[in-house]
Amino acid sequence: MKRAGSRGVSIARGAPDFDATLLGTSFNAQDPGRRPDLIVQANDTHEVIAAVNRARAEGLTIGICSGGHSWAQNHIRDGGMLLDLSRLNSIAINEANGTATIGPGCLAGELNAALAKRQLFFPVAHAYTVGMGGFLLQGGFGWNSRADGLACQSVIGIDVVLADGTLVHASEQENPELLWAARGAGPGFFGAVVRFHLKVHPRPRFVGLKLQVFRMRHLEEVMAWADNAGPGVSPSVEFQLVFNRRAAGIFSHGIEVLGPVLAESWSDAREAVAFIDNSPLRKKASLTLPLIPMSLGLMMKTGEKTLFLPNTRWTADSMWMNDPIDPLLPALRKIADSQPAAPSHALWLNWNAPPSRPDMAFSLEARTYLALYGGLRGMAASPADENWATDHMRALQAHSIGIQLADENLGRRPMPFMAPANLARLDALRANYDPESRFNPYMGRAS
Ligand SMILES: Cc1cc2nc3c(=O)[nH]c(=O)nc-3n(C[C@H](O)[C@H](O)[C@H](O)COP(=O)(O)OP(=O)(O)OC[C@H]3O[C@@H](n4cnc5c(N)ncnc54)[C@H](O)[C@@H]3O)c2cc1C
């Protein structure tokens, strides 16, 4: 991705480097076929304001990208302006009052590294190169989010350029409805956020990973065990199962049981992941590693080298579920049987959301989360592989209460992503702050 510190430039459709610049904004190597009329690369807030005013004067809609990690490439639309904010990537940490102010183009790994130097922490995204802009707006399932809350809960303020070109600050005290919307509206937010003000947390003293691997023939019993164990698992553990055709240690089709843990001590962490060692299935595992101490930075980079490869054509889709596991097992077996080669993978996450959250746009979650990441590396792929994520989620739809915006696929499979009352409130705010629909709405929705 191009992140040079040059002056902001405008590149019109038809210019020789237009397509390369456009597609270079996206982590997903898919060419969606959509083309805006103009790309504006902004270097600072003044250039963002100028771009929004220009869009208004020329009657252009605006799509925004920060880190460009939207699986669905939400920022690439037909017509209008693409406003690239990746160069607004500053990080300023105020240790004395436990806050940080960052630009939307700051990367998860960069913020984590800067905070680590001061023994501070923020629930950043799991992969190093995810942009904080899109991540924070959609909710933010970050490291330790089961304990520290969704990342957007630690957003205490934003500076945002609105559709009329004004720059406003929003916090709990000032324009609180804009902060409410920024905590969860994700790719449907109706302004360009140029700065996020964050509350930062003390850094957990121990970070480590517990890993166990099963061959795929054990799928039904592993899923049933995990689903049963899930509600009792400490919030300090991100208990996940990953279906992988090149599973760690066995290098063939298997289920990786992953237990990243962030705790105050090694012994707390060992106790928190003991349920994996003590599982009745342990003897059937092909591999069980002891708890391995590991830096968060290394875990983030390893994820990108194994599961989330760049230069890959991705289709992701997701669903929240409260249903018991038994009726889902035949569908999970079909997902495994038809799984394309790595890096395609399925993620089952034990979420078990807390009973309540602050009032904010983010408002839909459930007991378990299932996401499919279809990642194709060659240009030729069978229709079944191309559609693996979308088709299997469609088949399971009746069991789901909706999707998570982090892994949205709304252009192909529009599904609920917010509680109805919150969506109605968000729509009313959008109509008020962006009456001409300057900023692109969610894909799959007219406005
Ligand atoms: C490899 C990988 C790992 C991921 N890991 C996680 C994870 O651990 N947890 C998690 O919750 N999600 C995760 N995601 C999902 C990711 O958080 C979302 O795709 C998020 O939108 C990415 O932010 P971005 O700035 O990089 O994306 P972008 O594609 O730049 O932004 C996505 C959308 O958000 C809006 N937007 C972005 N910036 C702004 C802004 N400054 N002002 C207004 N609107 C804006 C735009 O509508 C834009 O199209 C991951 C994605 C990938 C590809």
The ligand as an SDF file (V2000), in Angstrom:
LIG
                    3D

 53 58  0  0  0  0  0  0  0  0999 V2000
   -6.0860   -9.1260    7.8500 C   0  0  0  0  0  0  0  0  0  0  0  0
   -7.2560   -8.5410    8.5820 C   0  0  0  0  0  0  0  0  0  0  0  0
   -7.3620   -8.7180    9.9420 C   0  0  0  0  0  0  0  0  0  0  0  0
   -8.4300   -8.1610   10.6380 C   0  0  0  0  0  0  0  0  0  0  0  0
   -8.5210   -8.3290   11.9980 N   0  0  0  0  0  0  0  0  0  0  0  0
   -9.5430   -7.7690   12.6720 C   0  0  0  0  0  0  0  0  0  0  0  0
   -9.6530   -7.8870   14.0820 C   0  0  0  0  0  0  0  0  0  0  0  0
   -8.8260   -8.4910   14.7280 O   0  0  0  0  0  0  0  0  0  0  0  0
  -10.7190   -7.3300   14.7030 N   0  0  0  0  0  0  0  0  0  0  0  0
  -11.6620   -6.6260   14.0250 C   0  0  0  0  0  0  0  0  0  0  0  0
  -12.6020   -6.1050   14.6200 O   0  0  0  0  0  0  0  0  0  0  0  0
  -11.5810   -6.4710   12.6850 N   0  0  0  0  0  0  0  0  0  0  0  0
  -10.5690   -7.0400   12.0050 C   0  0  0  0  0  0  0  0  0  0  0  0
  -10.4970   -6.9060   10.6440 N   0  0  0  0  0  0  0  0  0  0  0  0
  -11.5410   -6.1370    9.9800 C   0  0  0  0  0  0  0  0  0  0  0  0
  -11.1410   -4.6680    9.9560 C   0  0  0  0  0  0  0  0  0  0  0  0
  -11.1490   -4.1380   11.2600 O   0  0  0  0  0  0  0  0  0  0  0  0
  -12.1250   -3.8520    9.1270 C   0  0  0  0  0  0  0  0  0  0  0  0
  -12.0830   -4.2890    7.8030 O   0  0  0  0  0  0  0  0  0  0  0  0
  -11.7850   -2.3700    9.2010 C   0  0  0  0  0  0  0  0  0  0  0  0
  -12.7460   -1.6530    8.4890 O   0  0  0  0  0  0  0  0  0  0  0  0
  -10.4210   -2.0980    8.6590 C   0  0  0  0  0  0  0  0  0  0  0  0
  -10.0680   -0.7690    8.8740 O   0  0  0  0  0  0  0  0  0  0  0  0
   -9.1840   -0.0490    7.7530 P   0  0  0  0  0  0  0  0  0  0  0  0
   -9.0730    1.3740    8.1240 O   0  0  0  0  0  0  0  0  0  0  0  0
   -7.9570   -0.8220    7.4890 O   0  0  0  0  0  0  0  0  0  0  0  0
  -10.1490   -0.2810    6.5210 O   0  0  0  0  0  0  0  0  0  0  0  0
  -10.7380    0.6610    5.3920 P   0  0  0  0  0  0  0  0  0  0  0  0
  -11.0280   -0.2940    4.2850 O   0  0  0  0  0  0  0  0  0  0  0  0
   -9.8540    1.7930    5.1040 O   0  0  0  0  0  0  0  0  0  0  0  0
  -12.0670    1.1750    6.0520 O   0  0  0  0  0  0  0  0  0  0  0  0
  -13.2630    0.4470    6.0360 C   0  0  0  0  0  0  0  0  0  0  0  0
  -14.4250    1.4290    5.9310 C   0  0  0  0  0  0  0  0  0  0  0  0
  -14.5120    2.1870    7.1340 O   0  0  0  0  0  0  0  0  0  0  0  0
  -14.8550    3.5250    6.8190 C   0  0  0  0  0  0  0  0  0  0  0  0
  -13.7650    4.4070    7.2460 N   0  0  0  0  0  0  0  0  0  0  0  0
  -12.4640    4.0590    7.3780 C   0  0  0  0  0  0  0  0  0  0  0  0
  -11.7630    5.1050    7.8390 N   0  0  0  0  0  0  0  0  0  0  0  0
  -12.6270    6.1020    8.0220 C   0  0  0  0  0  0  0  0  0  0  0  0
  -12.4980    7.4330    8.4920 C   0  0  0  0  0  0  0  0  0  0  0  0
  -11.3110    7.9140    8.8930 N   0  0  0  0  0  0  0  0  0  0  0  0
  -13.6020    8.2150    8.5480 N   0  0  0  0  0  0  0  0  0  0  0  0
  -14.8110    7.7330    8.1670 C   0  0  0  0  0  0  0  0  0  0  0  0
  -14.9940    6.4800    7.7080 N   0  0  0  0  0  0  0  0  0  0  0  0
  -13.9100    5.6670    7.6270 C   0  0  0  0  0  0  0  0  0  0  0  0
  -15.0760    3.6100    5.3250 C   0  0  0  0  0  0  0  0  0  0  0  0
  -16.4450    3.4160    5.0640 O   0  0  0  0  0  0  0  0  0  0  0  0
  -14.2620    2.4380    4.8220 C   0  0  0  0  0  0  0  0  0  0  0  0
  -14.7130    1.9270    3.5970 O   0  0  0  0  0  0  0  0  0  0  0  0
   -9.4300   -7.4290    9.9290 C   0  0  0  0  0  0  0  0  0  0  0  0
   -9.3240   -7.2720    8.5450 C   0  0  0  0  0  0  0  0  0  0  0  0
   -8.2420   -7.8170    7.8780 C   0  0  0  0  0  0  0  0  0  0  0  0
   -8.1380   -7.6270    6.3820 C   0  0  0  0  0  0  0  0  0  0  0  0
  1  2  1  0
  2  3  1  0
  2 52  2  0
  3  4  2  0
  4  5  1  0
  4 50  1  0
  5  6  2  0
  6  7  1  0
  6 13  1  0
  7  8  2  0
  7  9  1  0
  9 10  1  0
 10 11  2  0
 10 12  1  0
 12 13  2  0
 13 14  1  0
 14 15  1  0
 14 50  1  0
 15 16  1  0
 16 17  1  0
 16 18  1  0
 18 19  1  0
 18 20  1  0
 20 21  1  0
 20 22  1  0
 22 23  1  0
 23 24  1  0
 24 25  2  0
 24 26  1  0
 24 27  1  0
 27 28  1  0
 28 29  2  0
 28 30  1  0
 28 31  1  0
 31 32  1  0
 32 33  1  0
 33 34  1  0
 33 48  1  0
 34 35  1  0
 35 36  1  0
 35 46  1  0
 36 37  1  0
 36 45  1  0
 37 38  2  0
 38 39  1  0
 39 40  1  0
 39 45  2  0
 40 41  1  0
 40 42  2  0
 42 43  1  0
 43 44  2  0
 44 45  1  0
 46 47  1  0
 46 48  1  0
 48 49  1  0
 50 51  2  0
 51 52  1  0
 52 53  1  0
M  END
$$$$
